[in-house]
Amino acid sequence: MIEARDLVKSYGDVRALDGLGFAVAPGTIFGLLGPNGAGKSTTVKVLTTLTRPDGGSATVAGHDVLHDPGKVRRAIGVVAQRSGVDRDLTGRENVKLQGHLQGMRGAELDRRVDELMEQLGLAEAARRVARTYSGGMQRRLDIAMGLVHRPRVLFLDEPTTGLDPDVRAAMWHEIGRLRSDEGLTILLTTHYMEEADRLASQLAIIDRGRVVAEGSPAELKASLRGDAVHVELEGGEANGNVHTALDGVPGLHEVLIEGRAVHARVEDGARAVPAVLAALDAHRVPVATVTVARPSLDDVYLRYAGRSFAQAEN
Amino acid sequence: MTAISDTWALTIRDLLRLWRQPWFIGIVLVQPVIWLLLFGELFKRVVDIPGFTGGDYKQYLVPGVLVMTTFFSSGWNGMSTIEDLERGVTDRLLVTPARRWSLIVGRLGQNAVQALVQSIVIVAMALAIGVSFDGGVLGVVALVVVALLLGTAFAALSNALALVARREESLIGAVSFLQLPLTFLSTAFMQEQLIPSWVGTVADYNPVNWAVVAGREAVEASPDWGTVAGYSGLLVVFALLCTMLATRAFRAYQAQV
């Protein structure tokens, strides 16, 4: 339903997309996961015809985004990262204008607008100016505008960023429903691991404008051997001692040091902890905390992007 | 057909937004009245200057004020576009099948309605203070039409600038920079035989002056319609060029997002 091949796009010296490509099957939620600045929004802008790539090609719903942007625009709904609500219009007027520009008219349009306002819990506020809406309501209004013409493909660019946790949970429920009840193909971008894990059936992890790993959340996690061990050091930055110490621990691999944080992987986490602590102690490296966890998408990101998610965000 | 319907829907949208800002409507309506009364009083004695023809300055002033008012308020039309850019509305509209020119012309439609209402206020005010329109209704209609053509051109230019500069400060700077010089490099307030010759030369190339001359001619007792048509033609071409430029400006914007 969506196919992107070798997309390249630069803004001045910054290479936002650097040979990015992936394919999305119909009726699925595909997640683009990556830190801020990884190229997620640029990918969405290219696929939704807002901007042209410098290189590469893409088709959406069977239409080429470069040669047939008009047909792509009819087939897609877009909820951009930045809200596109006109705050001086009522919720209803916003959705109705959007439907009109998508070629809908008259009673059919009115029915569809009412239906969406009801479905997204905006019926009561429908005739109020959008300026009075809360952040969550504006976001739902964005979704209503994206859905008004019954698109085949929906783009959701960071749909829950900046929302309260309970509003976010409600949004997740709604997004899941859109896929299951309406058979929409959804491209979701997010920098929340949990969101990607929860919603997407397929994921592409992107970093610095490239796809670094692709698969279902379960596959990606299974591709990591064993458990993740995270050590927080006490005091200053880690020094050479840490590497020397950990090299001596059997079974420990993929050791990565970022400031005071040390990440590593090991077959059996629980059994390795005493050995790790003993080794660090022997090299006089003070330890603040040690945690062991089953692989999470955070670890997947760490493994494939070569740096932790938190680090990449900075 | 779809494109025209889209354009109209966008015009309605902009009119609704305007309608919901009562203070703005107040300014739009009061400002022309102030120009008319203030300039009428301030420059009352201009008629005493040797060489000035006609006995009543208000009579001379009305077409100038009407054109100036339309010109001034149209220059700010791009502010809505900047607001749309900042609010993500432009990006949303650009990924619908709506034509680019619809997005511009829809906004120009709102500008024209606004300018039309202002013109009606000025004409009513002028009648109230004793100005007579010797050319009758037809003359007044022609005056308003040339003012709207000029307004459309500068509103389009304002939108083009908004899409390229994308910053409120830049637009405010550019518009303020142009407004007064273009107004005073014309015969809006002073008859042609009384202004320095170099100003007259510049005025020949100034679209504001085209509208002032054509509008003033149209409300004369026996207008030279050839003059009116000639300048109107120039204004139509100018307005079309500016509209095309504004439509093209979306490309410049989309290359940057």
HADDOCK unambig.tbl for C-alpha pairs under 7 A between the chains (distance, minus, plus):
assign (segid A and resid 48 and name CA) (segid B and resid 95 and name CA) 6.48 0.50 0.50
assign (segid A and resid 49 and name CA) (segid B and resid 95 and name CA) 6.46 0.50 0.50
assign (segid A and resid 50 and name CA) (segid B and resid 94 and name CA) 6.56 0.50 0.50
assign (segid A and resid 50 and name CA) (segid B and resid 95 and name CA) 6.00 0.50 0.50
assign (segid A and resid 50 and name CA) (segid B and resid 254 and name CA) 6.51 0.50 0.50
assign (segid A and resid 51 and name CA) (segid B and resid 254 and name CA) 5.46 0.50 0.50
assign (segid A and resid 51 and name CA) (segid B and resid 255 and name CA) 6.28 0.50 0.50
assign (segid A and resid 51 and name CA) (segid B and resid 257 and name CA) 6.42 0.50 0.50
assign (segid A and resid 70 and name CA) (segid B and resid 97 and name CA) 5.62 0.50 0.50
assign (segid A and resid 73 and name CA) (segid B and resid 95 and name CA) 5.78 0.50 0.50
assign (segid A and resid 73 and name CA) (segid B and resid 96 and name CA) 5.42 0.50 0.50
assign (segid A and resid 73 and name CA) (segid B and resid 97 and name CA) 5.61 0.50 0.50
assign (segid A and resid 74 and name CA) (segid B and resid 96 and name CA) 6.90 0.50 0.50
assign (segid A and resid 74 and name CA) (segid B and resid 97 and name CA) 6.21 0.50 0.50
assign (segid A and resid 82 and name CA) (segid B and resid 88 and name CA) 5.97 0.50 0.50
assign (segid A and resid 83 and name CA) (segid B and resid 87 and name CA) 6.95 0.50 0.50
assign (segid A and resid 83 and name CA) (segid B and resid 88 and name CA) 5.95 0.50 0.50
assign (segid A and resid 84 and name CA) (segid B and resid 87 and name CA) 6.03 0.50 0.50
assign (segid A and resid 84 and name CA) (segid B and resid 88 and name CA) 4.39 0.50 0.50
assign (segid A and resid 84 and name CA) (segid B and resid 89 and name CA) 4.42 0.50 0.50
assign (segid A and resid 84 and name CA) (segid B and resid 92 and name CA) 5.80 0.50 0.50
assign (segid A and resid 85 and name CA) (segid B and resid 89 and name CA) 6.32 0.50 0.50
assign (segid A and resid 86 and name CA) (segid B and resid 89 and name CA) 6.44 0.50 0.50
assign (segid A and resid 88 and name CA) (segid B and resid 17 and name CA) 5.56 0.50 0.50
assign (segid A and resid 89 and name CA) (segid B and resid 17 and name CA) 6.73 0.50 0.50
assign (segid A and resid 97 and name CA) (segid B and resid 9 and name CA) 6.94 0.50 0.50
assign (segid A and resid 101 and name CA) (segid B and resid 6 and name CA) 5.91 0.50 0.50
assign (segid A and resid 101 and name CA) (segid B and resid 96 and name CA) 6.47 0.50 0.50
assign (segid A and resid 101 and name CA) (segid B and resid 97 and name CA) 6.70 0.50 0.50
assign (segid A and resid 101 and name CA) (segid B and resid 98 and name CA) 5.63 0.50 0.50
assign (segid A and resid 102 and name CA) (segid B and resid 96 and name CA) 6.21 0.50 0.50
assign (segid A and resid 102 and name CA) (segid B and resid 97 and name CA) 6.20 0.50 0.50
